Amino acid sequence: MRPRLLALALLGAMAITPPAMAVRNDASADRLELSLPQGKLELRLLAPGIVQLRVDGTREPATPVIDQQASFDPVEVTRETQGDKHILRSAQLALRWNPRHSQLQVEDPKGRVLLSADLSHAMDGRWSLTHAKGDPQYGIGGLNAFDAQTGNLLRNGKQIATAGRQGHTGAPFVWSTAGYGVLADAEPAQFDLSATRIGIQAPHTAVHTIYLLVGAPDALFAQLRQISGAAPMFPKWAMGFTNSQWGIDQKEALSLVDTYRAKHIPIDNFTFDFDWKAWGEDMGEFRWNTDKFPDGPDGKLKQQMDQRGMRMTGIMKPRVHVDTVEGREATERGYWLAQSKLAPDYFSHKPVRDVDFDKPEVRTWFFNDALKHSFETGIVGWWNDEADDSGVDTQFLNMQRALYDGQRGISNQRVWSINRNYYLGSQRYAYGVWSGDIQSGFASMAAQRQRMLAAFDVGAMHWGMDGGGFKAPMPVPENYARWIQFGAFTPVFRVHADFGQKRQPWVYGPIAEKAAAEAIRLRYSLIPYIYSYEYHAHADGVGLVRPLQFVYPNDPAQRDRIDAWMFGDYLLVSPVVEQGQTVKHLQLPHGRWINWFDGKAYDGDREITLSVDAAHWSDIPLFVREGAIIPQQPVMDHVGQQPVTSLDVQVFPSDRETAFNVYEDDGETYGYEQGAYFLQALSVRREGSVVNFQAAAASGKFKPALQDYVLAIHGAPAHAVSSDGKPLPVLGSLDALRASTSEGWAQGRDRFGEVTYVKVQAGKAKNIQLTTSAVQP
């Protein structure tokens, strides 16, 4: 079993247990047979908060939405009858089946009715559920790159769950902050949402299986992960910055990388467009273009990039040139996608067709010897483009599946990809999504906020965009700088542009370069924080960025916000997206918030007014939530440039216990799947004039270079610090503390005010206690 993050462990410990009743442990205790006039439904509790309903005789998932490898532990249940009604209870829910009215009622542990399912038409593949009036609904889908409206996050009316085109994200999943979700095994799926009803059917086939989920937003997405499958972890370098470019050759690529390094602007990945391929030649879809990249095929370019700490990734297309060796083979074997018609390619002007990735034999064929050679000589990630043009929801999913399965078949090196649409189930194949060929400009940049947050609402946790905008005109320097600041607080941080355009910071003048470089460096200082949430996305289904309704599900003010979001548990960001803006109004959620840059503290549940630097674009509205534990590391030119032996941990104690898990592994392989990881839970709480900081013993088999934490515990200064009840020595300064070979503490000040620095050994169980001179407000 994979380790769980402390936050979920605490949630589990707090679960409300129903009144004690006899627990049945036989094989059928977690299921009911529901008899309907037209036939029978099977009801099964797959987990304490997951109910599966399926038409009798349905044995396999109908679509790739459902992970065929999903497994579930036995669920402890209690059963009772009241007349002809049957009641099934778990720790997370109660189910009441009324056969007379073909009605199933779902309650939370406190007895509150969440959903009432009318199953009278379920045998026909049509499902109807009612809920409390006005429950907010999320999920199903977002917007594509060219939808005119910016839109928000709430969903109502008729909705189609589809992968869509150009940046669209979709899932046959609707959920509510009221505490429930409904998932259909369907592709596509049609939802009819009203103030009190959820209707589900599929346009072309009957929906034979649905899942009812119960819990808070984090729990719902953890359950969705159980059913639909985990997202494998991206490599650690993917937490950094990516420069993508169309119109480049080997000489320019090396020159650009050298400029990044000379300027100490961090970067980890260069992504090549058409240029890297021998496009239009025999096997040209899969191999190096030797005219532009002469040192690609023999690995010399890879060696040069490796020396610079740079990864290379490349574009892939779903289409194959028909008048080539591989095209004739595809014709002979019947590999063409039926919906794809012969047409001239816009780049090569030669005839092409898409192959059908839904066919397993096509996926095996696609990752051929030529592509294996390209991978072995440096193309270590996949930018999949234009598979959405087919209109087939699973085309992109299975295109990346071909690359994921192919790479994992020959290498233990982690897979990375970005793709131009998303349908639930894709995440199992190391699947990122970007928002399509978007315009440059402030309006387009602002519109990406909703597209990003809507993606997370359907489970697409690896989201990114073409920073700076793809289409002409070239962004003005202010737009570029603000776009980089926005991108620094997204999961997949990259820039890209149309043919011939450049997106390097220095192209946009010294003011924009400085603002952009500072944002990139801030991102790199937060790599330990970011990477821990990459593990969170894999293990528990919710990643780095979360919409505010995830965190404040009971606050109506957060239900439909796109102007701000949480970056992990402890940072709130609201990028500047208006040209020439001098003042920004920001509504802070509940809690106490501290400005990252000047240390000014604010009480939440109110609007604040911030001055905005319209001359140098140097500011990012970024706030720390009280209770935060935020690890940082020295800024490097690329991830892994130097071993990280010490982490600075910013700690902002509150009067409730808060926690963070420091996570580490080799960053490159799938060793974490066999337990080769380092996971240490840190927690803190302030009680009057005492601050208690605890570190649990680390779990996992991986031994990182990490030796110690230097805790920066903000608030009233300490006059005594102990570790496991024994006084720690006080040193005269932070520099002396860092230089010390043993644990200790020191006093100081930083932009946040008074701070107590404590150096402790990493990986060991510790109980650090600070006695301060004053009670915090």
HUWO-V270231 format. One record per backbone hydrogen bond with DSSP energy under -1.0 kcal/mol. NH is the residue of the N-H (numbers start at 1). CO is the residue of the C=O. Records with the same first field share a line. If there is no record, write none. Layout:
BEGIN
NH=CO ; CO
END
This chain:
BEGIN
9=5
10=6
11=7
12=8
13=9
14=10
15=12
24=77
29=26
31=28
32=43
34=41
36=39
41=34
42=54
43=32
44=52
45=30
46=50
47=50
50=47
51=212
52=44
53=210
54=42
55=208
56=40
58=55
66=63
67=227
70=67
78=89
80=87
82=85
85=82
86=97
87=80
88=95
89=78
90=93
94=107
95=88
96=105
97=86
98=103
103=98
104=117
105=96
106=115
107=94
108=112
111=108
114=106
115=106
116=130
117=104
118=128
119=102
122=119
124=121
125=122
126=121
127=200
129=198
130=116
131=196
134=195
135=132
138=175
140=173
141=139
142=169
145=166
155=137
157=193
159=191
161=189
167=420
170=422
171=140
173=171
174=182
175=138
176=180
179=176
180=176
181=213
182=174
183=211
184=172
185=209
186=184
189=161
190=201
191=159
192=199
193=157
194=197
198=129
199=192
200=127
201=190
210=53
211=183
212=51
213=181
214=49
215=179
220=216
221=217
222=218
223=219
224=220
225=221
226=222
227=223
228=224
229=225
236=667
238=235
239=236
240=237
242=493
243=269
244=495
245=271
250=292
253=249
254=250
255=251
256=252
257=253
258=254
259=255
260=256
261=257
262=258
263=259
265=260
267=637
268=241
269=241
270=311
271=243
272=313
273=245
276=273
277=274
278=284 ; 287
281=278
284=281
286=283
289=276
293=289
296=293
299=296
301=295
303=299
304=300
305=301
306=302
307=303
309=306
310=305
311=268
313=270
314=381
315=272
316=383
320=353
322=351
328=324
329=325
330=326
331=327
332=328
333=329
335=330
337=354
340=337
343=352
345=350
349=345
352=343
353=320
355=318
356=335
359=356
363=359
364=360
365=361
366=362
367=363
368=366
372=368
373=369
374=370
375=371
376=372
377=373
378=375
379=374
380=312 ; 378
382=416
383=314
384=418
385=316
389=386
391=388
395=392
398=394
399=395
400=396
401=397
402=398
403=399
404=400
405=401
406=402
407=403
408=404
409=405
410=407
411=407
414=668
418=382
419=432
422=168
424=170
426=423
428=425
429=426
430=427
433=462
434=419
435=464
438=436
445=441
446=442
447=443
448=445
449=446
451=447
452=448
453=449
454=450
455=451
456=452
457=453
458=455
459=456
460=455
461=459
464=433
467=465 ; 494
469=466
470=438
471=438
480=476
481=477
482=478
483=479
484=480
485=481
486=482
487=483
488=484
489=486
490=487
492=463
495=242
496=467
498=470
500=246
501=498
507=504
508=505
513=509
514=510
515=511
516=512
517=513
518=514
519=515
520=516
521=517
522=518
523=519
524=520
525=521
526=522
527=524
530=526
531=527
532=528
533=529
534=530
535=531
536=532
537=533
538=534
539=535
540=536
541=537
546=566
550=547
552=548
555=552
558=555
559=556
565=573
566=546
567=571
568=544
572=623
573=565
574=621
581=578
584=610
586=608
588=606
593=602
594=624
595=600
596=622
599=595
602=593
604=591
605=588
608=586
610=584
612=582
614=612
617=613
622=620
623=572
624=594
625=570
626=592
627=652
628=625
630=650
632=648
633=525
641=638
647=708
648=632
649=710
650=630
651=712
652=628
658=684
660=682
662=680
664=678
673=670
674=671
675=672
676=671
677=675
678=664
679=699
680=662
682=660
683=694
684=658
685=692
686=654
687=690
690=687
691=770
692=685
693=768
694=683
695=766
696=681
698=763
699=679
701=675
702=677
707=645
708=645
709=760
710=647
711=758
712=649
713=756
714=651
715=754
719=771
720=771
722=769
723=726
724=767
726=723
728=721
731=745
737=733
738=734
739=735
740=736
744=759
745=729
746=757
748=755
750=753
753=750
755=748
756=713
757=746
758=711
759=744
760=709
762=707
766=695
768=693
769=722
770=691
771=720
772=689
773=717
END
